[in-house]
Amino acid sequence: MIFVTVGTHEQPFDRLIKELDTLIEKKVITETVIAQIGYCNYKPKNIEWYKFLSYQEMHNFTKEARVVITHGGPASFILPLQYNKIPIVVPRKAEFNEHINNHQVEFVKLIERKLNNLIPIYDVEDLGEKIRNYNKLTNLMSERSFSNNKNFNKQFKNVIDDLFKGVSK
C-alpha cells in the first residue's frame, strides 16, 4: 500500500494527486493508494481518499504503508522516518499556487544535502520512476545509519540551528 499526505495547508496540491491518479490509470502503480488530500479541488478517481485524518489514523497508515509520499512540510516527512521508512517528498511550489513561496523546495533541498534520508521529487513526472525503483533506492540509502531516531533528531536540530544562525531571539 502507498500512503500519501499533502498536510493541512489551505492551498490545494492537485498536481500531486492528479499525477498519482494518472499513474494508477496507466498501471505504473498497481497497489492500493490511500491519500489524505486536504484542500485539494481535484477528487481522485482511483485513490481511496480522505480530506483529513486523525493523528492516530496518520500513524496507522504510515506504519502499514510500503511507500509514504508526502508534501515538503517537515512534520509530514518526519513521521515516516520515525517508522524507519524513507519518504518520497514532493515539495509544494509557488508557481503552481500550492504555497505562498518555495520554502518547501528549499527546505527539502537542504535536508537532501545535509541528511540525505528522503527521496525528493522536484518534477512530478519523475514520481512513477521513483515509485517503481523505491525498494532499490531505499536499500542503497539504508546502508547508511539514518534510522536511529536519536541520531536523526540531533542531525535535524543541527540543520535547524544552522538555518537560524544570526537570527536574534
C-alpha positions as CSV (number, residue, x, y, z in Angstrom):
1,M,0.0,0.0,0.0
2,I,1.1,3.5,-0.7
3,F,0.1,6.3,1.7
4,V,0.1,9.9,0.6
5,T,-0.3,13.0,2.7
6,V,-0.5,16.6,1.5
7,G,-0.8,18.0,5.0
8,T,-3.2,20.7,6.2
9,H,-2.1,23.8,4.3
10,E,-5.1,25.5,2.8
11,Q,-3.8,25.8,-0.8
12,P,-4.6,22.7,-2.9
13,F,-1.9,20.3,-4.0
14,D,-3.9,18.9,-7.0
15,R,-0.7,18.4,-9.1
16,L,0.5,15.5,-6.9
17,I,-2.9,13.8,-6.5
18,K,-3.6,14.1,-10.3
19,E,-0.2,12.5,-11.1
20,L,-0.9,9.6,-8.7
21,D,-4.3,9.1,-10.3
22,T,-2.7,9.1,-13.7
23,L,0.0,6.6,-12.6
24,I,-2.7,4.2,-11.4
25,E,-4.7,4.6,-14.7
26,K,-1.5,3.8,-16.6
27,K,-0.8,0.8,-14.3
28,V,2.5,2.2,-13.3
29,I,1.1,1.9,-9.7
30,T,-0.7,-1.4,-9.2
31,E,-1.1,-1.4,-5.4
32,T,-3.7,0.4,-3.3
33,V,-3.1,4.1,-2.8
34,I,-4.7,5.8,0.2
35,A,-4.4,9.6,0.4
36,Q,-5.1,12.5,2.8
37,I,-5.9,15.2,0.2
38,G,-6.6,18.2,2.4
39,Y,-7.9,21.2,0.5
40,C,-7.4,19.6,-3.0
41,N,-10.0,20.6,-5.5
42,Y,-9.3,17.5,-7.6
43,K,-11.2,14.5,-6.4
44,P,-9.2,11.3,-7.3
45,K,-10.9,8.5,-9.2
46,N,-8.5,5.7,-8.4
47,I,-7.4,6.5,-4.9
48,E,-9.1,5.8,-1.6
49,W,-9.0,9.4,-0.2
50,Y,-9.8,11.4,2.9
51,K,-9.8,15.2,3.2
52,F,-8.2,14.9,6.7
53,L,-7.2,12.1,9.1
54,S,-6.7,12.0,12.8
55,Y,-3.3,11.8,14.4
56,Q,-3.8,8.1,15.1
57,E,-5.0,7.4,11.5
58,M,-1.9,9.1,10.1
59,H,0.3,6.9,12.2
60,N,-1.6,3.8,11.3
61,F,-1.5,4.4,7.6
62,T,2.2,5.3,7.8
63,K,3.0,2.1,9.7
64,E,1.1,0.0,7.2
65,A,2.4,1.6,4.0
66,R,5.2,0.2,1.9
67,V,5.8,3.7,0.5
68,V,4.9,7.0,2.1
69,I,4.7,10.1,-0.2
70,T,4.4,13.5,1.4
71,H,4.5,17.2,0.6
72,G,7.5,19.1,1.8
73,G,6.2,20.0,5.2
74,P,8.7,18.8,7.9
75,A,6.0,17.3,10.2
76,S,4.8,15.1,7.3
77,F,8.1,13.7,6.2
78,I,9.5,13.2,9.7
79,L,6.6,10.9,10.5
80,P,7.7,8.0,8.2
81,L,11.3,8.5,9.3
82,Q,10.1,7.7,12.8
83,Y,9.0,4.3,11.5
84,N,12.3,3.8,9.7
85,K,10.7,4.5,6.3
86,I,12.3,6.7,3.7
87,P,9.7,9.0,2.4
88,I,9.2,10.3,-1.1
89,V,8.9,14.0,-0.7
90,V,7.2,16.3,-3.3
91,P,7.6,19.9,-2.2
92,R,4.8,22.3,-3.0
93,K,5.7,25.1,-5.4
94,A,4.6,28.7,-5.6
95,E,4.5,28.6,-9.4
96,F,1.5,26.2,-9.2
97,N,-0.2,28.2,-6.4
98,E,0.4,25.4,-4.0
99,H,2.1,27.6,-1.4
100,I,3.0,31.3,-1.0
101,N,6.6,30.8,-1.8
102,N,9.1,28.0,-2.5
103,H,10.3,27.4,1.1
104,Q,9.3,23.7,0.9
105,V,11.6,23.2,-2.2
106,E,14.5,25.0,-0.4
107,F,14.0,23.0,2.8
108,V,13.8,19.7,1.0
109,K,17.0,20.5,-0.9
110,L,18.7,21.4,2.4
111,I,17.6,18.1,4.1
112,E,18.6,16.2,1.0
113,R,22.1,17.7,1.0
114,K,22.6,17.6,4.8
115,L,20.9,14.3,5.8
116,N,20.1,12.5,2.5
117,N,17.4,10.5,4.1
118,L,14.5,11.2,1.8
119,I,13.7,10.8,-1.9
120,P,12.9,14.2,-3.3
121,I,10.7,14.8,-6.3
122,Y,11.1,18.2,-7.9
123,D,9.2,17.3,-11.0
124,V,6.1,15.1,-10.6
125,E,6.8,13.4,-13.9
126,D,9.7,11.6,-12.0
127,L,7.3,10.1,-9.4
128,G,6.4,6.9,-11.3
129,E,10.1,6.0,-11.8
130,K,10.9,6.7,-8.1
131,I,7.9,4.5,-7.0
132,R,9.0,1.7,-9.4
133,N,12.5,1.8,-8.1
134,Y,11.6,2.5,-4.5
135,N,13.0,-0.7,-3.0
136,K,16.3,-0.4,-4.8
137,L,16.7,3.3,-3.8
138,T,15.9,2.7,-0.2
139,N,18.1,-0.4,0.0
140,L,21.0,1.8,-1.1
141,M,20.0,4.5,1.4
142,S,19.5,2.2,4.3
143,E,23.1,1.2,4.2
144,R,23.6,4.5,5.9
145,S,22.5,4.8,9.5
146,F,19.6,7.2,9.1
147,S,17.1,5.2,11.1
148,N,18.5,5.9,14.6
149,N,15.9,8.4,16.0
150,K,18.3,10.0,18.4
151,N,21.0,10.4,15.7
152,F,18.4,11.8,13.3
153,N,17.0,14.2,15.8
154,K,20.5,15.5,16.6
155,Q,21.3,16.0,12.9
156,F,17.9,17.6,12.3
157,K,18.5,20.0,15.2
158,N,21.9,20.9,13.8
159,V,20.3,21.7,10.4
160,I,17.6,23.9,12.1
161,D,20.3,25.6,14.2
162,D,22.3,26.3,11.1
163,L,19.2,27.9,9.4
164,F,18.7,30.3,12.3
165,K,22.3,31.3,13.0
166,G,22.5,35.0,13.4
167,V,18.7,35.4,13.9
168,S,18.2,37.3,17.2
169,K,15.8,35.9,19.8
